[in-house]
């Protein structure tokens, strides 16, 4: 309850390995309350944290629950990037494997020549990626994420999404980014603000139930309006030039090839043989940096060509 008002009741929820659950609802409907109850369930001190007014929360033995809230996380600004990424030495343990800090840095889009850079000199997006790396380094069975996408740049969003997809445990996500919600979560728990909470397949299904489908209908109208505006604009825009069209047609293939090479290099960097050979490791890391930049450039160019093609 909150101020005498029931936020949710009769909630029967199971979080098992692989669960991807998103929480939806207006502010004050119970999302944060549920997150706090789940976070308290992972504490050894039963008197700490928020407890439900009724019912029970049953957990497995030695359950490890990690909460992540960018707004509350702090970084030591005097630390170097190397130490922020690997506090205990020159390697980290991830998914029961030891990974050299240079490889770990590459995974989060840092260059090897940045490792001795103080955290204070890194951009906001880069510091956000350090927090994501720290999150993924912690052994956990359940991840609780409260608005993790706030103020993230596009590269950081991609890193976060990739990291969450690799996580083998259960995940509970609160975010206003509906596109990330649809990509990450395989079910959503929707709060109606009247004390009810129900499971849905995705954001669209939840939206369709609100106000008798009124919100969904309004969103549909907005999409139609946007598409009509876009279609009208396309009639007045010139087509792509011959060279631009050829470039556009080959863009997807180039991106797939670059991403395939990136995966090959990331795999090679993590092998014991490469980690034990400093020269080979440096060579792979250097090539990986070039490939990552190429991917960024290709996507940027593809977006520009797409905009020209659509008349945006």
Secondary structure, DSSP 8 states (H G I E B T S, - for coil): -BTTB--B-S------TT-EEEEE--TTSSHHHHHHHHHHHT-S-TTSS---SSS-----TT--EEEE-GGG----TTSBHHHHH-TTSSEEEETTEEEEHHHHHHHTT--GGGTTSBGGGS-HHHHHHHHHHHHHHS--SEEEEESTTTT--HHHHHHHHHHHHH--SEEEEE-S-HHHHHHH-SEEEEE-SSB-EEEESSHHHHHHHGGGGHHHHHHHHHHHHHHHHHHHHHHTS----HHHHHHHHHHHHHHHHHHHHHHHHHHHHTSHHHHT-HHHHHHHHHHHHHHHHHHHHHHHHHHHHHHHHHT-
